């Protein structure tokens, strides 16, 4: 449990949309998590294929569902 919480406070790298697209093109689908933190209505309107929806207000209750071994791209 402590290790999971510790990861929440580990500095992360910010990348722009072009860098994210390049990363996704260079890595196999399933080797990273694409996390959409918008609201369900926004997700229904449009989302990146393969994205997992976890609205930002629910993220603190759902972060344990993410694979800690995979990089996460959040949008």
Secondary structure as UniProt FT lines:
FT   HELIX           2..8
FT   HELIX           17..26
FT   TURN            29..30
FT   STRAND          32..36
FT   HELIX           40..45
FT   TURN            49..50
FT   STRAND          52..53
FT   HELIX           56..58
FT   HELIX           59..62
FT   HELIX           63..65
FT   TURN            68..69
FT   STRAND          71..74
//
